[in-house]
Amino acid sequence: MKLSGSDYDLSTAVWRKSTYSDGSGGNCLEVLDGVPEALPVRDSKVTDGPVLVFRTGAWSTFVAGLKRS
C-alpha cells in the first residue's frame, strides 16, 4: 500500500521540528507524531507544501543509513 499526505487529515496537525534538522534554521524538517505506522514529513519553510509520508520502518532504515555515512 502506497502512503501519501492526502491519506490523512493534516489540517489540525501539530508539527514538531525534527531532531535531525539543521540547528541554524536553514535545513529544517517537521514531523508529525501519532500517525500509526507512518511518519509524515514536511519542509518547515513551506508549511502549505507537499507532505511526504514514510512507513516507520522505512524512515528508521533511512536514518540509520545517514548515520553510517
C-alpha positions, 0 to 999 in steps of 0.5 A: 500500500502506497502512503501519501499526505492526502491519506490523512487529515493534516489540517489540525496537525501539530508539527514538531521540528525534527531532531535531525534538522539543521540547528541554524534554521536553514535545513529544517524538517517537521514531523508529525507524531501519532500517525500509526505506522507512518511518519509524515514529513514536511519542509518547515519553510513551506508549511502549505507544501507537499507532505511526504509520508514514510512507513516507520520502518522505512524512515528508521532504515533511512536514518540509520543509513545517514548515520553510517555515512 
